[in-house]
Amino acid sequence: MPVRLHLDRLLVARRMSLEELSDRTGISAANLAILKAGDARALRFSTLDALCRELACQPADLMTWEP
Amino acid sequence: MPIMRTLGPGSLSSFMKAVLDVVWVFLLVTLAVLAAGLLYGVLAAFNPDMPFAQQVRYDGLDRLQAWAVVLARMGTAVLFVGGVLAIVSSLRRIFATLKAGDPFHPDNVTRLRVVAVGLAWLEMVRYAVWTLGALLPPQAAPDRPNLSLTAWFSILVVVVLAEVFREGARLRREAELTI
């Protein structure tokens, strides 16, 4: 899929673990792992909202489109 | 007034699964008995001295015709019960997923297709019996053939339902990977 999430990069930049992000957002670690691996087929606005809030970023920081 | 649930444990699906289990065992035993009888009939046709061989003959028909009738009927029964067994086996597995509350299991698509093929098989067996009936003695010939539009319509409905379940399974997969 040409849309790529940069969750791992943001986690490193924020010095945050996947488990900590899971605790803060309420998104399960398994689902975050799917997002991190790029296996997700769709992203809910509520999920995007929680990620942007806890990672203090914009949606554009989280994902890029590569043709 | 409470409405009985259709999916999940203790639901209508659960009850139907139990019924299908009983029918499946009954059909399995019936098929085994018929297959054994057919095998015995084939052997007895070539050896009249075998036990019970005399009892299966038809009065007024010579031995070859009598055995042909018996074997044809048993063979037809084996093919028919085999088809019904395949349908019931698939239905059992489908209802197991309904009982578990997971109707759009990906395997249900193949199972519904097996049901459709099984229904078509039963119709084809009926046509084959009618066709071969012309070769049997008049006393043993089956009834006049009739084309059952209801049966073929049911088969098409099951084929369409299989595709509906394929779409359901795809949507389920999408939902699973929507975070």
gemmi code that builds the backbone of each chain (N, CA, C; Angstrom):
import gemmi

chains = {
    "A": [
        ("MET", (0.853, -1.203, 0.000), (0.000, 0.000, 0.000), (0.882, 1.245, 0.000)),
        ("PRO", (0.564, 2.226, -0.838), (1.454, 3.396, -0.949), (1.430, 4.320, 0.257)),
        ("VAL", (0.427, 4.200, 1.140), (0.410, 5.040, 2.345), (1.223, 4.339, 3.433)),
        ("ARG", (2.213, 5.039, 3.936), (3.079, 4.438, 4.971), (2.971, 5.221, 6.265)),
        ("LEU", (2.890, 4.447, 7.350), (2.858, 5.066, 8.678), (4.274, 5.062, 9.252)),
        ("HIS", (4.606, 6.136, 9.943), (5.949, 6.250, 10.522), (5.864, 6.225, 12.036)),
        ("LEU", (5.128, 5.264, 12.516), (4.920, 5.150, 13.959), (6.236, 4.869, 14.683)),
        ("ASP", (7.033, 3.974, 14.109), (8.299, 3.618, 14.768), (9.226, 4.835, 14.888)),
        ("ARG", (9.252, 5.647, 13.827), (10.116, 6.832, 13.837), (9.659, 7.842, 14.907)),
        ("LEU", (8.353, 8.025, 14.994), (7.821, 8.961, 15.988), (8.022, 8.452, 17.412)),
        ("LEU", (7.893, 7.138, 17.570), (8.109, 6.565, 18.911), (9.548, 6.783, 19.363)),
        ("VAL", (10.488, 6.625, 18.444), (11.903, 6.842, 18.777), (12.122, 8.315, 19.113)),
        ("ALA", (11.528, 9.196, 18.290), (11.702, 10.646, 18.516), (11.119, 11.074, 19.846)),
        ("ARG", (10.032, 10.441, 20.266), (9.380, 10.826, 21.537), (9.897, 9.980, 22.710)),
        ("ARG", (10.842, 9.079, 22.423), (11.389, 8.171, 23.447), (10.254, 7.450, 24.186)),
        ("MET", (9.389, 6.875, 23.390), (8.205, 6.214, 23.951), (8.144, 4.772, 23.441)),
        ("SER", (7.757, 3.879, 24.335), (7.632, 2.481, 23.900), (6.213, 2.232, 23.366)),
        ("LEU", (6.078, 1.123, 22.674), (4.775, 0.756, 22.115), (3.757, 0.519, 23.240)),
        ("GLU", (4.232, -0.082, 24.332), (3.353, -0.367, 25.471), (2.869, 0.922, 26.137)),
        ("GLU", (3.792, 1.886, 26.229), (3.417, 3.166, 26.836), (2.379, 3.883, 25.976)),
        ("LEU", (2.591, 3.841, 24.656), (1.623, 4.467, 23.743), (0.274, 3.758, 23.840)),
        ("SER", (0.341, 2.449, 23.998), (-0.892, 1.657, 24.136), (-1.651, 2.087, 25.395)),
        ("ASP", (-0.908, 2.254, 26.489), (-1.541, 2.680, 27.743), (-2.164, 4.069, 27.620)),
        ("ARG", (-1.452, 4.957, 26.942), (-1.911, 6.348, 26.842), (-3.122, 6.493, 25.909)),
        ("THR", (-3.092, 5.751, 24.822), (-4.158, 5.919, 23.813), (-5.338, 4.966, 24.030)),
        ("GLY", (-5.084, 3.861, 24.707), (-6.144, 2.858, 24.849), (-6.233, 1.932, 23.651)),
        ("ILE", (-5.310, 2.100, 22.709), (-5.267, 1.190, 21.552), (-4.422, -0.016, 21.958)),
        ("SER", (-4.904, -1.201, 21.661), (-4.184, -2.391, 22.118), (-2.797, -2.470, 21.469)),
        ("ALA", (-1.871, -3.092, 22.193), (-0.508, -3.235, 21.679), (-0.498, -4.047, 20.376)),
        ("ALA", (-1.421, -5.011, 20.291), (-1.495, -5.827, 19.068), (-1.877, -4.964, 17.870)),
        ("ASN", (-2.869, -4.074, 18.075), (-3.284, -3.194, 16.977), (-2.186, -2.189, 16.623)),
        ("LEU", (-1.492, -1.711, 17.637), (-0.382, -0.782, 17.355), (0.722, -1.498, 16.570)),
        ("ALA", (0.924, -2.771, 16.896), (1.936, -3.548, 16.169), (1.533, -3.705, 14.702)),
        ("ILE", (0.212, -3.892, 14.463), (-0.280, -3.985, 13.077), (-0.032, -2.666, 12.343)),
        ("LEU", (-0.297, -1.562, 13.049), (-0.051, -0.243, 12.444), (1.435, -0.048, 12.136)),
        ("LYS", (2.259, -0.444, 13.103), (3.706, -0.257, 12.971), (4.259, -1.090, 11.808)),
        ("ALA", (3.691, -2.287, 11.653), (4.171, -3.178, 10.586), (3.619, -2.786, 9.216)),
        ("GLY", (2.662, -1.857, 9.213), (2.083, -1.436, 7.931), (1.074, -2.420, 7.376)),
        ("ASP", (0.499, -3.257, 8.242), (-0.466, -4.258, 7.781), (-1.913, -3.786, 7.869)),
        ("ALA", (-2.127, -2.597, 8.467), (-3.506, -2.113, 8.636), (-4.109, -1.755, 7.279)),
        ("ARG", (-5.418, -2.018, 7.139), (-6.103, -1.686, 5.883), (-6.782, -0.316, 5.960)),
        ("ALA", (-7.119, 0.101, 7.165), (-7.803, 1.386, 7.330), (-7.526, 1.930, 8.720)),
        ("LEU", (-7.673, 3.248, 8.852), (-7.389, 3.920, 10.120), (-8.591, 4.785, 10.488)),
        ("ARG", (-9.129, 4.558, 11.691), (-10.272, 5.373, 12.126), (-9.785, 6.766, 12.537)),
        ("PHE", (-10.686, 7.773, 12.379), (-10.345, 9.125, 12.822), (-10.074, 9.145, 14.318)),
        ("SER", (-10.804, 8.331, 15.063), (-10.614, 8.304, 16.517), (-9.213, 7.784, 16.854)),
        ("THR", (-8.735, 6.814, 16.094), (-7.383, 6.280, 16.310), (-6.337, 7.335, 15.966)),
        ("LEU", (-6.580, 7.991, 14.820), (-5.654, 9.038, 14.380), (-5.602, 10.172, 15.417)),
        ("ASP", (-6.757, 10.516, 15.932), (-6.854, 11.571, 16.950), (-6.030, 11.207, 18.180)),
        ("ALA", (-6.198, 9.956, 18.641), (-5.473, 9.521, 19.842), (-3.968, 9.493, 19.596)),
        ("LEU", (-3.557, 9.032, 18.442), (-2.118, 8.958, 18.138), (-1.509, 10.357, 18.049)),
        ("CYS", (-2.189, 11.242, 17.339), (-1.668, 12.606, 17.188), (-1.611, 13.331, 18.536)),
        ("ARG", (-2.607, 13.073, 19.356), (-2.654, 13.722, 20.672), (-1.484, 13.263, 21.548)),
        ("GLU", (-1.278, 11.963, 21.606), (-0.251, 11.434, 22.510), (1.167, 11.576, 21.953)),
        ("LEU", (1.278, 11.614, 20.623), (2.609, 11.775, 20.028), (2.900, 13.238, 19.700)),
        ("ALA", (1.935, 14.091, 19.995), (2.080, 15.533, 19.752), (2.545, 15.803, 18.324)),
        ("CYS", (1.769, 15.319, 17.394), (2.144, 15.483, 15.988), (0.904, 15.732, 15.135)),
        ("GLN", (1.127, 16.027, 13.878), (0.040, 16.185, 12.915), (-0.100, 14.875, 12.126)),
        ("PRO", (-1.276, 14.643, 11.537), (-1.416, 13.425, 10.723), (-0.340, 13.302, 9.648)),
        ("ALA", (0.065, 14.447, 9.100), (1.086, 14.403, 8.038), (2.437, 13.918, 8.570)),
        ("ASP", (2.676, 14.128, 9.866), (3.930, 13.627, 10.454), (3.887, 12.101, 10.609)),
        ("LEU", (2.659, 11.613, 10.705), (2.474, 10.176, 10.988), (2.496, 9.323, 9.731)),
        ("MET", (2.074, 9.921, 8.624), (1.982, 9.099, 7.399), (2.407, 9.883, 6.170)),
        ("THR", (2.897, 9.135, 5.209), (3.236, 9.718, 3.902), (2.689, 8.832, 2.804)),
        ("TRP", (2.485, 9.433, 1.663), (1.994, 8.668, 0.506), (3.130, 8.515, -0.494)),
        ("GLU", (3.440, 7.293, -0.833), (4.518, 7.025, -1.792), (3.937, 6.287, -2.990)),
        ("PRO", (3.927, 6.906, -4.156), (3.330, 6.239, -5.328), (4.124, 5.014, -5.764)),
    ],
    "B": [
        ("MET", (-42.424, -9.929, 24.437), (-42.176, -11.358, 24.274), (-40.747, -11.565, 23.761)),
        ("PRO", (-39.930, -12.317, 24.490), (-38.539, -12.484, 24.058), (-38.441, -13.307, 22.774)),
        ("ILE", (-37.584, -12.850, 21.871), (-37.372, -13.556, 20.610), (-36.130, -14.429, 20.748)),
        ("MET", (-36.243, -15.680, 20.309), (-35.105, -16.604, 20.416), (-33.952, -16.117, 19.526)),
        ("ARG", (-32.769, -16.139, 20.093), (-31.595, -15.709, 19.336), (-31.321, -16.697, 18.204)),
        ("THR", (-30.761, -16.193, 17.112), (-30.475, -17.073, 15.975), (-29.000, -17.452, 15.901)),
        ("LEU", (-28.133, -16.656, 16.557), (-26.696, -16.937, 16.522), (-26.160, -17.087, 17.934)),
        ("GLY", (-25.060, -17.831, 18.051), (-24.405, -17.971, 19.347), (-24.847, -19.209, 20.100)),
        ("PRO", (-24.166, -19.478, 21.236), (-24.517, -20.647, 22.050), (-25.943, -20.546, 22.590)),
        ("GLY", (-26.647, -21.674, 22.629), (-28.008, -21.696, 23.151), (-29.029, -21.053, 22.226)),
        ("SER", (-28.665, -20.814, 20.972), (-29.564, -20.155, 20.030), (-30.229, -21.191, 19.124)),
        ("LEU", (-31.007, -20.679, 18.174), (-31.640, -21.541, 17.169), (-30.573, -22.295, 16.369)),
        ("SER", (-29.474, -21.627, 16.056), (-28.370, -22.276, 15.320), (-27.806, -23.444, 16.117)),
        ("SER", (-27.689, -23.248, 17.414), (-27.168, -24.299, 18.283), (-28.078, -25.523, 18.246)),
        ("PHE", (-29.396, -25.266, 18.292), (-30.368, -26.363, 18.229), (-30.274, -27.089, 16.885)),
        ("MET", (-30.183, -26.301, 15.803), (-30.119, -26.917, 14.468), (-28.819, -27.688, 14.270)),
        ("LYS", (-27.747, -27.205, 14.889), (-26.470, -27.926, 14.815), (-26.614, -29.305, 15.469)),
        ("ALA", (-27.305, -29.339, 16.610), (-27.516, -30.617, 17.301), (-28.351, -31.565, 16.436)),
        ("VAL", (-29.394, -31.021, 15.797), (-30.231, -31.844, 14.919), (-29.400, -32.380, 13.744)),
        ("LEU", (-28.588, -31.502, 13.166), (-27.759, -31.909, 12.028), (-26.743, -32.974, 12.432)),
        ("ASP", (-26.242, -32.877, 13.661), (-25.307, -33.893, 14.154), (-25.972, -35.270, 14.175)),
        ("VAL", (-27.215, -35.303, 14.671), (-27.951, -36.572, 14.741), (-28.205, -37.106, 13.330)),
        ("VAL", (-28.656, -36.221, 12.441), (-28.943, -36.625, 11.056), (-27.667, -37.127, 10.384)),
        ("TRP", (-26.562, -36.446, 10.655), (-25.282, -36.812, 10.047), (-24.873, -38.234, 10.459)),
        ("VAL", (-25.007, -38.536, 11.746), (-24.660, -39.887, 12.228), (-25.579, -40.926, 11.581)),
        ("PHE", (-26.869, -40.595, 11.529), (-27.836, -41.515, 10.912), (-27.481, -41.770, 9.442)),
        ("LEU", (-27.150, -40.705, 8.715), (-26.808, -40.851, 7.298), (-25.521, -41.643, 7.111)),
        ("LEU", (-24.580, -41.406, 8.028), (-23.293, -42.116, 7.931), (-23.514, -43.621, 8.097)),
        ("VAL", (-24.329, -43.983, 9.096), (-24.617, -45.401, 9.331), (-25.384, -45.973, 8.136)),
        ("THR", (-26.366, -45.212, 7.640), (-27.153, -45.663, 6.487), (-26.261, -45.897, 5.278)),
        ("LEU", (-25.350, -44.955, 5.041), (-24.451, -45.084, 3.889), (-23.555, -46.310, 4.033)),
        ("ALA", (-23.065, -46.539, 5.253), (-22.205, -47.704, 5.485), (-22.977, -48.998, 5.241)),
        ("VAL", (-24.206, -49.049, 5.728), (-25.029, -50.254, 5.533), (-25.328, -50.462, 4.048)),
        ("LEU", (-25.678, -49.379, 3.368), (-25.987, -49.476, 1.936), (-24.763, -49.893, 1.123)),
        ("ALA", (-23.624, -49.313, 1.459), (-22.405, -49.653, 0.732), (-22.044, -51.120, 0.953)),
        ("ALA", (-22.191, -51.577, 2.206), (-21.921, -52.985, 2.498), (-22.909, -53.878, 1.746)),
        ("GLY", (-24.178, -53.467, 1.730), (-25.192, -54.233, 1.015), (-24.927, -54.273, -0.473)),
        ("LEU", (-24.472, -53.141, -1.011), (-24.158, -53.088, -2.442), (-22.996, -54.016, -2.774)),
        ("LEU", (-21.981, -53.975, -1.919), (-20.820, -54.847, -2.125), (-21.242, -56.313, -2.066)),
        ("TYR", (-22.074, -56.596, -1.059), (-22.563, -57.967, -0.908), (-23.390, -58.382, -2.122)),
        ("GLY", (-24.219, -57.449, -2.599), (-25.059, -57.732, -3.756), (-24.242, -58.028, -4.997)),
        ("VAL", (-23.173, -57.257, -5.174), (-22.306, -57.495, -6.343), (-21.689, -58.878, -6.245)),
        ("LEU", (-21.204, -59.225, -5.038), (-20.583, -60.543, -4.851), (-21.617, -61.655, -5.016)),
        ("ALA", (-22.814, -61.444, -4.442), (-23.844, -62.483, -4.493), (-24.364, -62.692, -5.911)),
        ("ALA", (-24.282, -61.629, -6.730), (-24.746, -61.760, -8.108), (-23.914, -62.781, -8.875)),
        ("PHE", (-22.674, -62.906, -8.472), (-21.798, -63.857, -9.149), (-21.719, -65.196, -8.419)),
        ("ASN", (-22.284, -65.269, -7.227), (-22.213, -66.502, -6.441), (-23.544, -66.747, -5.719)),
        ("PRO", (-24.478, -67.448, -6.358), (-25.801, -67.681, -5.762), (-25.758, -68.523, -4.493)),
        ("ASP", (-24.637, -69.143, -4.217), (-24.543, -69.991, -3.024), (-24.272, -69.194, -1.752)),
        ("MET", (-24.015, -67.910, -1.885), (-23.751, -67.098, -0.676), (-25.011, -67.004, 0.172)),
        ("PRO", (-24.863, -66.882, 1.508), (-26.046, -66.761, 2.384), (-26.922, -65.565, 1.984)),
        ("PHE", (-28.213, -65.737, 2.108), (-29.234, -64.717, 1.811), (-29.351, -64.383, 0.328)),
        ("ALA", (-28.517, -64.999, -0.505), (-28.541, -64.639, -1.921), (-29.899, -64.945, -2.540)),
        ("GLN", (-30.550, -66.035, -2.058), (-31.833, -66.410, -2.627), (-32.932, -65.419, -2.248)),
        ("GLN", (-32.805, -64.793, -1.093), (-33.912, -63.978, -0.584), (-34.073, -62.647, -1.310)),
        ("VAL", (-33.056, -62.243, -1.995), (-33.096, -60.925, -2.605), (-33.661, -60.964, -4.011)),
        ("ARG", (-33.910, -62.145, -4.513), (-34.398, -62.247, -5.893), (-35.852, -61.841, -5.996)),
        ("TYR", (-36.213, -61.346, -7.149), (-37.591, -60.956, -7.418), (-38.319, -62.121, -8.079)),
        ("ASP", (-39.562, -62.357, -7.679), (-40.356, -63.409, -8.323), (-40.744, -62.958, -9.726)),
        ("GLY", (-40.736, -63.879, -10.606), (-41.173, -63.596, -11.966), (-40.102, -63.008, -12.845)),
        ("LEU", (-38.939, -62.740, -12.298), (-37.842, -62.210, -13.100), (-36.688, -63.194, -13.030)),
        ("ASP", (-35.924, -63.258, -14.082), (-34.795, -64.171, -13.998), (-33.706, -63.558, -13.117)),
        ("ARG", (-32.707, -64.366, -12.793), (-31.745, -63.973, -11.773), (-30.984, -62.700, -12.159)),
        ("LEU", (-30.570, -62.621, -13.393), (-29.770, -61.489, -13.820), (-30.578, -60.189, -13.709)),
        ("GLN", (-31.840, -60.238, -14.172), (-32.673, -59.039, -14.098), (-32.930, -58.647, -12.639)),
        ("ALA", (-33.209, -59.667, -11.805), (-33.496, -59.384, -10.407), (-32.311, -58.708, -9.733)),
        ("TRP", (-31.127, -59.227, -9.961), (-29.948, -58.629, -9.349), (-29.671, -57.249, -9.926)),
        ("ALA", (-29.948, -57.098, -11.221), (-29.735, -55.783, -11.829), (-30.609, -54.735, -11.137)),
        ("VAL", (-31.848, -55.132, -10.850), (-32.777, -54.210, -10.182), (-32.281, -53.879, -8.780)),
        ("VAL", (-31.921, -54.943, -8.046), (-31.475, -54.738, -6.657), (-30.224, -53.868, -6.622)),
        ("LEU", (-29.258, -54.208, -7.478), (-27.996, -53.464, -7.467), (-28.208, -52.024, -7.932)),
        ("ALA", (-29.065, -51.851, -8.937), (-29.317, -50.488, -9.423), (-29.947, -49.643, -8.320)),
        ("ARG", (-30.880, -50.227, -7.599), (-31.542, -49.471, -6.531), (-30.573, -49.162, -5.386)),
        ("MET", (-29.754, -50.162, -5.046), (-28.793, -49.923, -3.955), (-27.745, -48.908, -4.384)),
        ("GLY", (-27.296, -49.031, -5.641), (-26.314, -48.065, -6.141), (-26.867, -46.657, -6.142)),
        ("THR", (-28.111, -46.535, -6.568), (-28.770, -45.221, -6.563), (-28.875, -44.688, -5.141)),
        ("ALA", (-29.249, -45.569, -4.226), (-29.374, -45.153, -2.829), (-28.031, -44.682, -2.284)),
        ("VAL", (-26.949, -45.388, -2.636), (-25.615, -44.991, -2.166), (-25.265, -43.606, -2.709)),
        ("LEU", (-25.522, -43.385, -4.006), (-25.215, -42.081, -4.604), (-26.064, -40.978, -3.960)),
        ("PHE", (-27.329, -41.287, -3.723), (-28.244, -40.288, -3.165), (-27.873, -39.955, -1.713)),
        ("VAL", (-27.684, -41.003, -0.912), (-27.344, -40.774, 0.501), (-25.974, -40.101, 0.613)),
        ("GLY", (-25.057, -40.468, -0.289), (-23.743, -39.822, -0.296), (-23.866, -38.324, -0.540)),
        ("GLY", (-24.726, -37.958, -1.488), (-24.950, -36.538, -1.770), (-25.563, -35.819, -0.581)),
        ("VAL", (-26.561, -36.452, 0.034), (-27.212, -35.835, 1.199), (-26.201, -35.708, 2.347)),
        ("LEU", (-25.354, -36.724, 2.492), (-24.344, -36.699, 3.563), (-23.371, -35.535, 3.362)),
        ("ALA", (-22.961, -35.312, 2.091), (-22.044, -34.197, 1.806), (-22.708, -32.868, 2.162)),
        ("ILE", (-23.990, -32.748, 1.832), (-24.721, -31.506, 2.138), (-24.819, -31.316, 3.651)),
        ("VAL", (-25.213, -32.378, 4.346), (-25.400, -32.276, 5.799), (-24.049, -32.009, 6.488)),
        ("SER", (-22.970, -32.619, 5.981), (-21.646, -32.370, 6.571), (-21.280, -30.892, 6.471)),
        ("SER", (-21.526, -30.317, 5.290), (-21.216, -28.895, 5.117), (-22.110, -28.033, 6.000)),
        ("LEU", (-23.391, -28.390, 6.059), (-24.313, -27.615, 6.899), (-23.909, -27.679, 8.366)),
        ("ARG", (-23.438, -28.856, 8.803), (-22.984, -28.996, 10.197), (-21.860, -28.006, 10.487)),
        ("ARG", (-20.900, -27.950, 9.553), (-19.751, -27.059, 9.775), (-20.192, -25.586, 9.732)),
        ("ILE", (-21.125, -25.296, 8.817), (-21.628, -23.915, 8.749), (-22.323, -23.549, 10.055)),
        ("PHE", (-23.166, -24.451, 10.545), (-23.908, -24.156, 11.770), (-22.992, -24.137, 12.994)),
        ("ALA", (-21.856, -24.826, 12.918), (-20.887, -24.736, 14.016), (-20.346, -23.308, 14.111)),
        ("THR", (-20.124, -22.689, 12.945), (-19.640, -21.293, 12.968), (-20.746, -20.342, 13.422)),
        ("LEU", (-22.002, -20.662, 13.050), (-23.125, -19.818, 13.495), (-23.301, -19.932, 15.001)),
        ("LYS", (-23.108, -21.158, 15.497), (-23.202, -21.389, 16.942), (-22.122, -20.604, 17.685)),
        ("ALA", (-20.948, -20.513, 17.032), (-19.848, -19.757, 17.643), (-20.019, -18.254, 17.447)),
        ("GLY", (-21.087, -17.854, 16.752), (-21.340, -16.428, 16.543), (-20.461, -15.812, 15.474)),
        ("ASP", (-19.958, -16.653, 14.551), (-19.050, -16.164, 13.513), (-19.576, -16.587, 12.136)),
        ("PRO", (-20.678, -15.961, 11.669), (-21.293, -16.429, 10.421), (-20.425, -16.216, 9.188)),
        ("PHE", (-19.596, -15.157, 9.200), (-18.818, -14.856, 7.993), (-17.415, -15.462, 8.058)),
        ("HIS", (-17.360, -16.693, 8.533), (-16.089, -17.420, 8.505), (-15.714, -17.666, 7.043)),
        ("PRO", (-14.457, -17.431, 6.671), (-14.080, -17.580, 5.255), (-14.394, -18.968, 4.680)),
        ("ASP", (-14.314, -20.014, 5.494), (-14.558, -21.373, 4.993), (-16.024, -21.618, 4.633)),
        ("ASN", (-16.914, -20.765, 5.131), (-18.350, -20.970, 4.847), (-18.675, -20.776, 3.363)),
        ("VAL", (-17.842, -20.028, 2.665), (-18.052, -19.841, 1.217), (-17.922, -21.190, 0.511)),
        ("THR", (-16.834, -21.890, 0.794), (-16.613, -23.209, 0.179), (-17.698, -24.186, 0.624)),
        ("ARG", (-18.077, -24.115, 1.896), (-19.092, -25.044, 2.417), (-20.440, -24.825, 1.723)),
        ("LEU", (-20.800, -23.570, 1.493), (-22.062, -23.305, 0.794), (-21.987, -23.779, -0.653)),
        ("ARG", (-20.824, -23.654, -1.248), (-20.670, -24.151, -2.619), (-20.809, -25.668, -2.662)),
        ("VAL", (-20.292, -26.335, -1.628), (-20.453, -27.790, -1.542), (-21.939, -28.145, -1.448)),
        ("VAL", (-22.683, -27.345, -0.673), (-24.133, -27.581, -0.563), (-24.791, -27.437, -1.936)),
        ("ALA", (-24.401, -26.398, -2.672), (-24.984, -26.179, -4.008), (-24.631, -27.347, -4.939)),
        ("VAL", (-23.374, -27.753, -4.909), (-22.953, -28.883, -5.758), (-23.686, -30.156, -5.334)),
        ("GLY", (-23.855, -30.334, -4.017), (-24.570, -31.512, -3.509), (-26.013, -31.537, -3.984)),
        ("LEU", (-26.685, -30.373, -3.939), (-28.072, -30.300, -4.410), (-28.142, -30.608, -5.908)),
        ("ALA", (-27.179, -30.057, -6.660), (-27.147, -30.335, -8.102), (-26.890, -31.829, -8.349)),
        ("TRP", (-26.015, -32.397, -7.520), (-25.698, -33.830, -7.625), (-26.969, -34.674, -7.434)),
        ("LEU", (-27.763, -34.341, -6.428), (-28.999, -35.096, -6.164), (-29.940, -35.014, -7.364)),
        ("GLU", (-30.024, -33.836, -7.959), (-30.885, -33.700, -9.143), (-30.351, -34.543, -10.291)),
        ("MET", (-29.035, -34.514, -10.470), (-28.429, -35.282, -11.566), (-28.625, -36.781, -11.342)),
        ("VAL", (-28.542, -37.208, -10.073), (-28.787, -38.631, -9.777), (-30.217, -39.000, -10.172)),
        ("ARG", (-31.158, -38.090, -9.866), (-32.550, -38.364, -10.240), (-32.685, -38.508, -11.759)),
        ("TYR", (-32.038, -37.611, -12.503), (-32.128, -37.685, -13.963), (-31.466, -38.966, -14.477)),
        ("ALA", (-30.336, -39.324, -13.849), (-29.636, -40.551, -14.274), (-30.516, -41.777, -14.023)),
        ("VAL", (-31.217, -41.766, -12.886), (-32.104, -42.892, -12.574), (-33.217, -42.994, -13.622)),
        ("TRP", (-33.773, -41.849, -13.984), (-34.850, -41.869, -14.987), (-34.323, -42.368, -16.334)),
        ("THR", (-33.102, -41.927, -16.664), (-32.531, -42.337, -17.945), (-32.277, -43.838, -17.955)),
        ("LEU", (-31.676, -44.314, -16.857), (-31.369, -45.749, -16.784), (-32.631, -46.579, -16.559)),
        ("GLY", (-33.689, -45.938, -16.088), (-34.938, -46.657, -15.828), (-35.476, -47.343, -17.066)),
        ("ALA", (-35.179, -46.770, -18.209), (-35.656, -47.361, -19.460), (-35.029, -48.729, -19.706)),
        ("LEU", (-33.853, -48.943, -19.089), (-33.161, -50.218, -19.291), (-33.618, -51.288, -18.308)),
        ("LEU", (-34.332, -50.869, -17.235), (-34.756, -51.825, -16.208), (-36.086, -52.467, -16.586)),
        ("PRO", (-36.420, -53.591, -15.948), (-37.723, -54.207, -16.197), (-38.842, -53.242, -15.825)),
        ("PRO", (-39.990, -53.376, -16.466), (-41.099, -52.433, -16.219), (-41.501, -52.350, -14.753)),
        ("GLN", (-41.426, -53.485, -14.029), (-41.829, -53.469, -12.617), (-40.907, -52.593, -11.775)),
        ("ALA", (-39.645, -52.485, -12.215), (-38.659, -51.774, -11.409), (-38.409, -50.356, -11.896)),
        ("ALA", (-39.030, -49.975, -12.998), (-38.753, -48.648, -13.554), (-39.277, -47.564, -12.617)),
        ("PRO", (-38.509, -46.497, -12.433), (-38.965, -45.417, -11.550), (-40.112, -44.635, -12.184)),
        ("ASP", (-40.664, -43.711, -11.415), (-41.791, -42.912, -11.906), (-41.380, -42.038, -13.083)),
        ("ARG", (-42.387, -41.442, -13.683), (-42.103, -40.576, -14.825), (-41.212, -39.416, -14.399)),
        ("PRO", (-40.230, -39.043, -15.239), (-39.341, -37.940, -14.862), (-40.063, -36.598, -14.878)),
        ("ASN", (-39.630, -35.713, -13.989), (-40.133, -34.340, -14.016), (-38.982, -33.395, -13.672)),
        ("LEU", (-38.930, -32.295, -14.364), (-37.865, -31.315, -14.144), (-38.300, -30.392, -13.006)),
        ("SER", (-37.538, -30.429, -11.913), (-37.911, -29.636, -10.747), (-37.258, -28.258, -10.827)),
        ("LEU", (-38.051, -27.268, -11.192), (-37.523, -25.900, -11.266), (-37.203, -25.371, -9.870)),
        ("THR", (-37.971, -25.823, -8.882), (-37.725, -25.388, -7.500), (-36.328, -25.804, -7.047)),
        ("ALA", (-35.957, -27.056, -7.376), (-34.638, -27.548, -6.969), (-33.526, -26.722, -7.610)),
        ("TRP", (-33.654, -26.458, -8.911), (-32.602, -25.686, -9.589), (-32.584, -24.242, -9.104)),
        ("PHE", (-33.755, -23.696, -8.797), (-33.798, -22.341, -8.250), (-33.104, -22.315, -6.885)),
        ("SER", (-33.352, -23.351, -6.070), (-32.699, -23.436, -4.752), (-31.179, -23.497, -4.906)),
        ("ILE", (-30.724, -24.252, -5.893), (-29.278, -24.367, -6.126), (-28.687, -22.996, -6.460)),
        ("LEU", (-29.385, -22.252, -7.327), (-28.897, -20.919, -7.700), (-28.908, -19.983, -6.490)),
        ("VAL", (-29.920, -20.107, -5.658), (-29.988, -19.269, -4.442), (-28.786, -19.558, -3.538)),
        ("VAL", (-28.456, -20.837, -3.381), (-27.316, -21.202, -2.523), (-26.005, -20.683, -3.118)),
        ("VAL", (-25.881, -20.736, -4.464), (-24.674, -20.209, -5.120), (-24.551, -18.708, -4.853)),
        ("VAL", (-25.669, -17.990, -4.970), (-25.648, -16.547, -4.710), (-25.327, -16.289, -3.234)),
        ("LEU", (-25.912, -17.092, -2.341), (-25.632, -16.929, -0.908), (-24.151, -17.142, -0.610)),
        ("ALA", (-23.526, -18.075, -1.328), (-22.086, -18.314, -1.135), (-21.306, -17.049, -1.458)),
        ("GLU", (-21.719, -16.351, -2.515), (-21.030, -15.108, -2.881), (-21.306, -14.015, -1.853)),
        ("VAL", (-22.522, -14.005, -1.302), (-22.843, -13.047, -0.237), (-21.927, -13.284, 0.965)),
        ("PHE", (-21.729, -14.546, 1.300), (-20.851, -14.886, 2.421), (-19.395, -14.529, 2.099)),
        ("ARG", (-19.005, -14.650, 0.814), (-17.642, -14.255, 0.436), (-17.456, -12.754, 0.701)),
        ("GLU", (-18.465, -11.965, 0.335), (-18.389, -10.523, 0.560), (-18.365, -10.234, 2.064)),
        ("GLY", (-19.183, -10.976, 2.818), (-19.203, -10.808, 4.272), (-17.849, -11.126, 4.890)),
        ("ALA", (-17.225, -12.192, 4.400), (-15.907, -12.586, 4.919), (-14.869, -11.517, 4.587)),
        ("ARG", (-14.996, -10.932, 3.380), (-14.058, -9.877, 2.990), (-14.235, -8.649, 3.889)),
        ("LEU", (-15.490, -8.286, 4.149), (-15.758, -7.132, 5.014), (-15.273, -7.382, 6.430)),
        ("ARG", (-15.425, -8.630, 6.877), (-14.948, -8.975, 8.226), (-13.443, -8.793, 8.309)),
        ("ARG", (-12.757, -9.263, 7.257), (-11.300, -9.146, 7.214), (-10.876, -7.657, 7.230)),
        ("GLU", (-11.634, -6.864, 6.443), (-11.359, -5.421, 6.421), (-11.538, -4.823, 7.820)),
        ("ALA", (-12.626, -5.238, 8.471), (-12.924, -4.694, 9.804), (-11.843, -5.096, 10.805)),
        ("GLU", (-11.335, -6.326, 10.640), (-10.282, -6.784, 11.554), (-9.019, -5.938, 11.426)),
        ("LEU", (-8.746, -5.460, 10.208), (-7.523, -4.695, 9.973), (-7.775, -3.189, 9.943)),
        ("THR", (-8.957, -2.807, 10.425), (-9.225, -1.380, 10.604), (-8.943, -1.035, 12.062)),
        ("ILE", (-7.955, -0.167, 12.243), (-7.508, 0.139, 13.604), (-8.107, 1.483, 14.023)),
    ],
}
model = gemmi.Model(1)
for chain_id, residues in chains.items():
    chain = gemmi.Chain(chain_id)
    for i, (resn, *xyz) in enumerate(residues, 1):
        res = gemmi.Residue()
        res.name, res.seqid = resn, gemmi.SeqId(i, " ")
        for name, pos in zip(("N", "CA", "C"), xyz):
            atom = gemmi.Atom()
            atom.name, atom.element = name, gemmi.Element(name[0])
            atom.pos, atom.b_iso = gemmi.Position(*pos), 0.0
            res.add_atom(atom)
        chain.add_residue(res)
    model.add_chain(chain)
structure = gemmi.Structure()
structure.add_model(model)
structure.setup_entities()
